[in-house]
């Protein structure tokens, strides 16, 4: 058996309001769920991006919880890459810079395809890349 796709990905943030403003306002992702001081979830294509305040996810659920999700979380900056066509990468770069978001790195991969890297307000490393960097 092999999983068919990644359904959701999680990043951990230090400031949920700043994260919501960034991912919703700058990246244009629609919010699909939110719990104050704990998490905000976004739709991204056919997947879901989960943003959690790490400390809030380390608390075990109550024995009678409706959603008995086990504790999880991490410390430090994570990484997430969004798929984008070559011309979209150029537009994303202009859009990000126009919103005051620094593009840290831009390069061509030796196997083909381009990427740009930037950071969210919590320091997570984000990337827009052409899927062909992975042969897709």
Secondary structure, DSSP 8 states (H G I E B T S, - for coil): -------EEEEEES-HHHHHIIIIIIS---EEEEETTTEEEEEETTEEEEEEEHHHHTS---TT-SS--------S--EEEEE--HHHHHHHHHHHHHTT--EEEEEE-TTS-EEEEEE-TT--EEEEE-GGGGT-
